[in-house]
Structures are given as structure tokens and as C-alpha cells.
Amino acid sequence: MLKTTVPLFPAVNFFHLGCFQDYRTRAMPEELGYWRFDSNAIQRCAQAAKRAGYLVFGVQYGGECWSGPLAHVTYKKYGTSTKCVNGTGGFWAQDVYRIVGKL
């Protein structure tokens, strides 16, 4: 797993789209980072997605960060899920967010 350090400033604004299922053929194929058990995992993922130029990102399994160039279209590929916990996804489930404002 890729574990990186991302500063927490400036903060990225985003809103929650919901909890969605995922599978081995990922709905969002690009892993941008891994911040499991980090209380700032969602913000760190938002920053990584913004730096990569992506509008939508997902946090899965407590801190895995996923996105991709078509994530804004593909995130709902497998439908909704009820397995997300505390905004950081779950087992094969992603809390999905959309960045607000300019990239």
C-alpha cells in the first residue's frame, strides 16, 4: 500500500455523495494514498485528488484513497452500500466525495 505524507493546508472543500460498493475491478482505479487510522484521512484524500486534478474521490477501508480521471462517472458503477463507517468507507465500500470549487 502507498502511504504518503500530505500537509493539511490549505483545506479542500468537498461534499459527501454517499456510500458505494466497490470490487476488485475498481470503480475508481487510481490509489492516491493510504491513511488508515488517520483522523485526517478524508481531508488528505481530498488534497491528493485535487492535486491530481480529479473532482471525485473515495475513502475506503478506513483510509485508502481512490480516484481517477473518470471517477465522477464511475464511482457509482456497483451501486450503493450500507457498509461505510464514519465517512471513511468500509470493506469493499467507499464514502465518495466531490470537491467544491476550482481544481
Solvent accessible surface area in square Angstrom, and as a share of the most:
residue,aa,sasa,rsa
1,M,153,0.68
2,L,86,0.43
3,K,134,0.57
4,T,53,0.31
5,T,127,0.74
6,V,4,0.02
7,P,97,0.61
8,L,48,0.24
9,F,168,0.70
10,P,114,0.71
11,A,69,0.53
12,V,12,0.07
13,N,107,0.55
14,F,58,0.24
15,F,97,0.40
16,H,95,0.42
17,L,56,0.28
18,G,17,0.16
19,C,20,0.12
20,F,20,0.08
21,Q,56,0.25
22,D,1,0.00
23,Y,107,0.41
24,R,204,0.75
25,T,96,0.56
26,R,55,0.20
27,A,2,0.02
28,M,0,0.00
29,P,89,0.56
30,E,66,0.30
31,E,45,0.20
32,L,23,0.12
33,G,0,0.00
34,Y,41,0.16
35,W,6,0.02
36,R,65,0.24
37,F,176,0.73
38,D,40,0.21
39,S,116,0.75
40,N,54,0.28
41,A,1,0.01
42,I,38,0.19
43,Q,37,0.17
44,R,39,0.14
45,C,0,0.00
46,A,0,0.00
47,Q,11,0.05
48,A,6,0.04
49,A,0,0.00
50,K,71,0.30
51,R,155,0.57
52,A,49,0.38
53,G,40,0.38
54,Y,33,0.13
55,L,53,0.26
56,V,2,0.01
57,F,0,0.00
58,G,0,0.00
59,V,1,0.00
60,Q,5,0.02
61,Y,89,0.34
62,G,24,0.23
63,G,1,0.01
64,E,12,0.05
65,C,1,0.00
66,W,20,0.07
67,S,0,0.00
68,G,2,0.02
69,P,91,0.57
70,L,112,0.56
71,A,1,0.00
72,H,83,0.37
73,V,90,0.52
74,T,40,0.23
75,Y,27,0.10
76,K,112,0.48
77,K,112,0.47
78,Y,56,0.21
79,G,29,0.28
80,T,96,0.56
81,S,18,0.11
82,T,140,0.81
83,K,121,0.51
84,C,30,0.18
85,V,89,0.51
86,N,139,0.71
87,G,21,0.20
88,T,28,0.16
89,G,3,0.03
90,G,11,0.11
91,F,133,0.55
92,W,64,0.23
93,A,0,0.00
94,Q,2,0.01
95,D,5,0.03
96,V,0,0.00
97,Y,12,0.05
98,R,82,0.30
99,I,0,0.00
100,V,75,0.43
101,G,57,0.54
102,K,180,0.76
103,L,93,0.46
